[in-house]
Amino acid sequence: MIAKRIIPCLDVKDGRVVKGIQFEGLHDVSSPIELGKYYSDYGADELVFYDITASAEGRTLFTDILKQVAQTIFIPLTVGGGIHTLADFDRVLKCGADKVSVNSGAIKNPDLIAQAAKKYGNQCVVLSVDVKRVDGRFAVFAKGGRENTGMDAIAWIEKCVALGAGEVVVNSMDTDGVKKGFDLEMLQAVCDAVSVPVIASGGAGCMEDFVTLFESLPKVDAGLAASIFHFGEVRIPDLKQKLAEQGIQVRI
């Protein structure tokens, strides 16, 4: 069995890590460089760096801070925000990213996934999807959760995996920052639809939420969270110890 991954997420705005609830009300947390090093040193399996306003502001990602984060950590780094072209992929990878996450850029141009997978390999292309229930169905949102695309999330994810996305991050807008647990129903639907690794994002409030996630949905490969790690509510070494005690395989 492949070990489950625990992934902290740095949502970066104006060069600082921020965190909100259901994509609103952002609060300053810390320096991404300091926080990245902390997670790298204390048990995180990977790190995700999102420049959360790049797409909405119509600009490219902050590369100076990204370079400093990449130079400081010793775990795989996935980077997203403002990724719209192959040149954006190239720039971010040259800054030290191991994988590139696409969201709004893929919605605008789905062929970007196919082009990037062909040039850099499927393992390098991560599809990030912001999903919210609208009239009883899972809808895809763009521009940092600001815009309803009207697309069905499961059909969209299937399409992108067929185009070459090697991994899917499912961001549940309904549970984001609420700390009541991961969106198991949504994640189950995604796991049933695709065979690539699925990363659960949005809703973690305590260690038990990760136990429930991996026990309920064995197909989920990783759990991603932000505020509970940033504010010390859950320490990653403690979380991994608890998961191991529950018989869930993790890297300790």
N, C-alpha and C positions, 0 to 999 in steps of 0.2 A: 504494500500500500504506500502511495506517495504521501509524504508528510504534509500536513495542512500548514498553510502559510499565514502568518500574522503580519499585517501591513499597515503601518501608520500612514496617514495622508496629510500632507502639508498643503492647505489651501492658501495660496499666496496672492496678496493684493498690495500693490505699491511697495513691494519688497518686504512685506511683513506677513507672517502667518496669521490668518484670521479664522474665526469660526462663528457660524450663525445657526439658526434653527429653521428648518425647512427652506433653506437657501435665502433667508432674510435676516436682517439685524446683525450685521457682522461686527465682531469684537476683536481687537488686537490681542494676539497671544504671545508671540515671541519672534526671534530671528530664525529664519529657515536654516541658516548655516549652523547655529548652535543646536537647534532642535534636531536637525538631520544627524549631526555627529552623536548626539545623545542616543538616538534610536539605533544607529549603527553599532554603537558600543554596547548597548544593553538589550540585545536579543531580537530585534526586528529582522524578519526574513527578507523584506524588500522595503523600499520607500517610494511613495507616490508624491510627485510635485505637480500641483495644478496651479497655473496662473489663471485664476478664476474669472478675471474680467477681460482677458485679452480678446476673446471673440466678440463680446458685447461692445468693447471699445474699438473694435476694428483695427487692432494693432498686433504686432508680433510679440512673442514671449520675451520676458526679461532674461537675457542670456548671461549677463554679468553675475547675477546672484546664483543662477543655475550652475555656472562653472565652479563657483566657490563651494556650493553644496556637493557637487560631484567629486571634487578634489578632497573633500573632508570625510566622505563615507566609504565603507568597504562592503556594501551590500548592493544588489541590483537596484537600479533607479529607473522608474517609469515617469515620463514627463508629458504633460498635456497642457493645452490652453493656446488658442490662436494657431493651431496646426491646420493649414489650408492647402499646402502645396508640398511637392516632393522636396523643394528647397527648404521648407520648414523642417521636414524630417531630417534632412542632411545637417542643418544648422544645429538642431537639438542633439543629434547623435554625436556631432563633433564637440559639443560642450560636455559630453560625458554620460549622456543617457544610454541605458541599455535597451529600453523599449520606449515607444512613442504612442501616446494615447490620443485618439481622434474622437471627436464628438460632433460639434457643429460643422467642422470642415468636411466630414464624411456625409452629413445630411445635405450639404450644399453640392457636394460632388462625390457620390459613392465610388466612382472609379478611382479615387485617390487611394482607397484601400487596396484595390487590385494592383495599382502601380507600385505602391510601397511594398506590398508583399512580394512582388516580383523582384524588386531591386534589393530589398533588405532581408527578406525571409518572413514567413508568417509569424514566427516567434517574436518578431520585433514590433508587430502591429497589434495594438490593444484598442478594442472598441469600448469606449465609455458611453453609457446610455443613461440619461436622466429620465426616469419613468414615473408617471403619476396616474392614478386612476381618474378617468374622466368618463362619466356616465356608464360606469361598470366595466370599462375596458382599460387596458394598459396603453397609455399614450406616450409617445416620445416628445420630450421637450428639448428645445435648443437654446443657445446663448445663455448658458449658466442657469437653465431652468426658467428663463423669462418668457419663452415663446412656445406655445403649443403648436407642434408641426401637423397634428391631426393624424400622424402615422401610427399604425398598430405596432407596439413595441416588439412583440414576439416575431412578427413577420419581418420587421426591420433587422432584428438581431440575426435571424436565419439568413437573410440576404447578405449581410456583411460578413458573416462567417463563410458563406459560399464564395464571396469575393476574395477571401484570404485573411480575415482577422483571426489571429491565433489565440486570442484571449478576450474575455468579455467582463467588464466591470459594470455591474448592475447597481445604479444609484437610485434607491427608492426615495422619491421626494416626499412621499407620505410619511415615512418614518425618520427622515433625516433630522438629526439633532434632538429627537424626541426622547431617546434613551428608553424605549419600551421594548426593544428587541428588533432583530432583523425581520424583513418582510418575507416570511417563509413562503407564502402563497405565490408571490411574484417570482421568487428565486426558483421555486419548483417548476413553474411554467417555463422558465428559461432553460433549466437543466434538462427538461424533457425535450426541448427543441433542438439543442446543439450538443456536440460532443467535445468541444474545446473547453479549456479551463474556465470556470465561472468564479468571479470574485464578488462576494457580497458586500455591499456598502450601504450605510444608512440605518441607524437605529440602535447600535450597540450602547448599552447603558451599564453593563456589569459583566463579570466573567461568565456568569451563567448563560448569558445570551450567546456567547461563542460556543459553549457546550451544547446548547439547544440547537444552534445552527448546524454544527457538524454531525450531531447525532440524528437530527431530523432529516438532513439533506446530505448524505454521504458524497454526492456528486460535486458539491461545492468545494472548490479547491482552496479558497482563502477567505479570511475575514478582514475587512478594511474598516478602520475607524480613525477618528480625529480627536475630538474633545476629551473623551475619557482617558486617552493616552496623554494628551497635551497637559491636562490639569492634574495628572497623577492619580486619578480615580481608579485606574487599573494600571499596574506595572506589567510590562510584557513578560519578564521572567516569571512572575507569579501566575500570570495567565497560562503560560506554557506548562508550568508545573501542574496546574489544576487540570488542564486538558489531558496531560499524560496520565494523571491519576485516574481519569475517566476512561482510559484506554484509547484515547485519540492520539494518533501519531503526530508528533511535532519535533522540530529540531531544537534541542536544548543545549 
